[in-house]
């Protein structure tokens, strides 16, 4: 893929790789974007089943429209604790092959 849309922004391959390399401890928008990028690549490039994460894909994209990667959302913030931490966790499980996408092992 030459570009990928995360939130409301299209990123080049180089920009997406840069997001994937960003540390996440101080800004959870990077953690969420990393899992969203991985999930979208699994779906687009590997054709994995995404039926079990449709809501999470939409929630992550919607959130990253208003707070794109680099917005400084802390793990202790209310928005992360009340919903987005769970979205991140579900996307992570999907990317690890624990949900409807089979593991690549």
C-alpha positions in Angstrom: 0.0 0.0 0.0 1.3 3.4 -0.9 -1.1 5.3 1.5 -3.2 4.4 4.5 -6.0 6.5 6.0 -5.9 6.8 9.8 -8.6 8.9 11.3 -9.3 11.6 8.7 -5.8 11.8 7.3 -4.1 9.8 4.6 -0.5 8.9 5.4 2.2 7.9 3.0 4.0 4.6 3.6 7.0 6.4 5.1 4.7 8.5 7.4 2.9 5.3 8.5 6.2 3.6 9.3 7.3 6.6 11.3 4.1 6.4 13.3 4.7 2.7 13.9 8.1 3.5 15.3 7.0 6.2 17.7 7.2 5.5 21.5 3.8 5.2 23.1 4.4 5.6 26.8 3.6 9.4 26.8 1.0 9.5 24.0 -1.6 6.9 23.6 -2.7 8.2 20.2 0.4 6.6 18.8 -0.5 3.3 20.5 -4.0 3.4 19.0 -2.7 4.5 15.6 -0.2 1.6 15.6 -2.8 -1.0 16.2 -5.2 0.6 13.7 -2.5 0.6 11.0 -1.6 -3.0 11.7 -5.3 -4.0 11.6 -5.9 -2.2 8.3 -2.9 -3.7 6.8 -4.0 -7.2 7.9 -7.3 -6.6 6.3 -6.1 -4.9 3.0 -3.0 -6.9 2.4 -3.8 -10.3 3.9 -7.5 -10.3 3.5 -8.2 -11.2 7.1 -11.7 -11.3 8.4 -12.5 -8.0 10.2 -16.1 -8.8 11.2 -15.3 -9.0 14.9 -13.6 -5.6 15.0 -15.8 -3.4 12.8 -16.9 -1.2 15.7 -13.4 -0.8 17.0 -12.1 0.2 13.6 -14.7 2.9 13.4 -14.2 4.0 17.0 -10.4 4.3 16.5 -10.8 6.2 13.2 -13.4 8.5 14.7 -11.2 9.3 17.7 -8.1 9.8 15.5 -10.0 12.3 13.4 -10.3 14.6 16.3 -7.1 13.7 18.0 -4.5 12.5 15.4 -1.3 10.8 16.3 0.8 13.1 18.4 -2.1 14.8 20.2 -0.7 13.8 23.6 -3.5 11.6 25.1 -2.3 10.2 28.4 -3.0 6.6 29.5 -4.5 8.0 32.7 -6.9 10.3 30.8 -10.7 9.6 31.2 -11.2 9.1 27.4 -8.5 6.4 27.3 -9.7 4.6 30.5 -13.4 4.7 29.6 -13.3 3.4 26.0 -10.2 3.8 23.9 -8.0 1.5 26.1 -10.5 -1.3 25.3 -10.5 -0.4 21.6 -6.7 -0.6 21.6 -6.8 -3.9 23.5 -9.3 -5.5 21.1 -7.3 -4.3 18.0 -4.1 -5.7 19.6 -5.8 -9.1 20.2 -7.0 -9.1 16.6 -3.5 -8.3 15.3 -2.1 -11.1 17.4 -4.5 -13.6 15.8 -6.7 -14.1 18.9 -10.0 -13.0 17.4 -11.5 -13.5 14.0 -8.1 -13.0 12.2 -6.1 -16.2 12.2 -2.5 -16.0 13.5 0.2 -15.9 10.9 2.2 -18.6 12.7 
